[in-house]
Amino acid sequence: MDLTVVAYVIYLLVSLALTVWVAWTLSRAGRVFLADVLHGNEKLAEAVNHLLVVGFYLVNLGFVALYLKGGDSVGSARELFEALSVKVGVVLLVLGGMHLANVYVLNRIRRRGIMERDQIPPVPPAGWTGTPSPWSAPTPPPAGA
């Protein structure tokens, strides 16, 4: 069998296994973070988590499939390892980049929610009646006086 085909098979197996493992790990660990971002709405957090996992699979598996074609044929065991290291390394960098992008966007959403919650006072100010206080600016005299 041609070593190029062996490289393709190993690349696909390693890339698929890494993609599934990373998606499972991020999904499991990200539930708490999503619940916080979505203000404790567990049902919505679970739905968003599932959508993120599906999108993660689609993008990563699509990239793995597109990146399968190598430029050179593999003629020796050394070339096989070199080709695999480049391909798997790029897949890992793409997985990490997607993870960082997701965390960045979700953290921005979380920060915005925290800022909105902090700007709304919990109760109206006490003693506010609309009448001038001793510290108010004096009212101007009537126009005809």
Secondary structure in CASP SS format (residue, H / E / C, confidence):
PFRMAT SS
TARGET T0000
AUTHOR 0000-0000-0000
METHOD secondary structure of the structure
MODEL  1
M C 1.00
D C 1.00
L H 1.00
T H 1.00
V H 1.00
V H 1.00
A H 1.00
Y H 1.00
V H 1.00
I H 1.00
Y H 1.00
L H 1.00
L H 1.00
V H 1.00
S H 1.00
L H 1.00
A H 1.00
L H 1.00
T H 1.00
V H 1.00
W H 1.00
V H 1.00
A H 1.00
W H 1.00
T H 1.00
L H 1.00
S H 1.00
R H 1.00
A H 1.00
G H 1.00
R H 1.00
V H 1.00
F H 1.00
L H 1.00
A H 1.00
D H 1.00
V H 1.00
L C 1.00
H C 1.00
G C 1.00
N C 1.00
E H 1.00
K H 1.00
L H 1.00
A H 1.00
E H 1.00
A H 1.00
V H 1.00
N H 1.00
H H 1.00
L H 1.00
L H 1.00
V H 1.00
V H 1.00
G H 1.00
F H 1.00
Y H 1.00
L H 1.00
V H 1.00
N H 1.00
L H 1.00
G H 1.00
F H 1.00
V H 1.00
A H 1.00
L H 1.00
Y C 1.00
L C 1.00
K C 1.00
G C 1.00
G C 1.00
D C 1.00
S C 1.00
V C 1.00
G C 1.00
S C 1.00
A H 1.00
R H 1.00
E H 1.00
L H 1.00
F H 1.00
E H 1.00
A H 1.00
L H 1.00
S H 1.00
V H 1.00
K H 1.00
V H 1.00
G H 1.00
V H 1.00
V H 1.00
L H 1.00
L H 1.00
V H 1.00
L H 1.00
G H 1.00
G H 1.00
M H 1.00
H H 1.00
L H 1.00
A H 1.00
N H 1.00
V H 1.00
Y H 1.00
V H 1.00
L H 1.00
N H 1.00
R H 1.00
I H 1.00
R H 1.00
R H 1.00
R H 1.00
G H 1.00
I H 1.00
M H 1.00
E H 1.00
R H 1.00
D H 1.00
Q H 1.00
I C 1.00
P C 1.00
P C 1.00
V C 1.00
P C 1.00
P C 1.00
A C 1.00
G C 1.00
W C 1.00
T C 1.00
G C 1.00
T C 1.00
P C 1.00
S C 1.00
P C 1.00
W C 1.00
S C 1.00
A C 1.00
P C 1.00
T C 1.00
P C 1.00
P C 1.00
P C 1.00
A C 1.00
G C 1.00
A C 1.00
END
